[in-house]
Amino acid sequence: MTAVWQINEARFKENVKRVKDNQSIMAVVKNNAYNYGLDFAINTFKEMGIDTFSTTSLHEAIAIRKIDADATIFLMNATDEFELLRTYDIHMTLPSLAFYEQYKEALFDVKVHLEYENLLHRSGFKTIDEMIQVIEDHRQTHSPKMTITGLWTHFGYADEFDVTMYQQERDAWFNVVDVLVNKMDMSFDLIHAQNSASYFREGHVFEHHTHARIGIALYGSRPYASLSREAFPQALTVSANVIQVRQVQQGDHCGYSFAYTAEENNTRLAVVDIGYGDGILRTRAQHEVMINQRIYPIRALMMSHMFVEVDEHVQAKDKVILYNEDLRIDDYTFKGVGANSEQLSALNLDSLIKEYR
Ligand SMILES: *Cc1c(COP(=O)(O)O)cnc(C)c1O
């Protein structure tokens, strides 16, 4: 018996359909599609009518091209491997004025999206003036030269409701779009800004934008807690097995270095075949599992095992659920276990058996 990572394809598709809602979505597929699997994700999104993808690594961008010859592919981190971008027809961010100045000539025929920095401060042009400087220089430059195909930003606060940061970054961004499109008379094939949280709190793709750039919601986790669970069916189940059930007595220390001390006599501990080596976060192990539809507390976490305190209803070979449609990734996020994407990307697909069904 081995622990299993399983995707219910029908549920996955049902979720994609609800999230897409006939709007224009650029699917974020970074980090192996949030660990749902790049091939599976691209093929499924394609089937559901999404033809535009973005990721952070050139390696993954090329992998997407090999899966889908017709897709529009956007690389969110800059690279200087311009020949590969041209060969595989990959759009790339233009992350700063300094980058443009350094690589202006080498960038010929590369499709770039001007990036506005905003409050996240991870990448992008600092000011509209810097962007205008590039646009004016580009207008005066003869071909061969880069092609400006897009305009974008990324919000750092779209899931924050108690502070005004989101309004600030949104207003600053709208101003950038207005100045470049209306005053500079630029036209862009792609304009995109919204992550999952921004898309759902606005209820639609921003006006004048071509896409919302959505990750986590497409994978069935809510970006913030006030959204309804029913609207985001979780397709992922992670399950393990009871290897044996052992009885311990009050004061017995169990696990490495006093990890857990039994509080009562005849405490029943199930030894389960999954641990942090399989990607179960230590914070997740402060919560519960489900065995035969009942909830039991995790008592100790080891590399390939965990102890779960059980009762007489549990026996060897019983199935132990870590995540499913009831034990949701996003509920654990809101309990402080770690971001949705953090829990998902921790899961070790080399040690877990992977099943799509
Ligand atoms: C990860 C990422 C997204 C997607 O964010 P979600 O919250 O998962 O929807 C969008 N844009 C950028 C730049 C990202 O890095």
The ligand as an SDF file (V2000), in Angstrom:
LIG
                    3D

 15 15  0  0  0  0  0  0  0  0999 V2000
    0.8410   32.9690   -9.5130 C   0  0  0  0  0  0  0  0  0  0  0  0
    0.5360   34.1650  -10.2770 C   0  0  0  0  0  0  0  0  0  0  0  0
   -0.7770   34.4260  -10.7070 C   0  0  0  0  0  0  0  0  0  0  0  0
   -1.9620   33.5800  -10.3210 C   0  0  0  0  0  0  0  0  0  0  0  0
   -2.3650   33.9160   -9.0010 O   0  0  0  0  0  0  0  0  0  0  0  0
   -3.5710   33.1190   -8.3120 P   0  0  0  0  0  0  0  0  0  0  0  0
   -3.7420   33.8270   -7.0210 O   0  0  0  0  0  0  0  0  0  0  0  0
   -3.1030   31.7080   -8.1550 O   0  0  0  0  0  0  0  0  0  0  0  0
   -4.7280   33.2420   -9.2170 O   0  0  0  0  0  0  0  0  0  0  0  0
   -0.9800   35.5150  -11.5280 C   0  0  0  0  0  0  0  0  0  0  0  0
    0.0410   36.3210  -11.8830 N   0  0  0  0  0  0  0  0  0  0  0  0
    1.3040   36.1150  -11.4560 C   0  0  0  0  0  0  0  0  0  0  0  0
    2.3710   37.0530  -11.8700 C   0  0  0  0  0  0  0  0  0  0  0  0
    1.6000   35.0390  -10.6390 C   0  0  0  0  0  0  0  0  0  0  0  0
    2.8490   34.8470  -10.2270 O   0  0  0  0  0  0  0  0  0  0  0  0
  1  2  1  0
  2  3  1  0
  2 14  2  0
  3  4  1  0
  3 10  2  0
  4  5  1  0
  5  6  1  0
  6  7  2  0
  6  8  1  0
  6  9  1  0
 10 11  1  0
 11 12  2  0
 12 13  1  0
 12 14  1  0
 14 15  1  0
M  END
$$$$
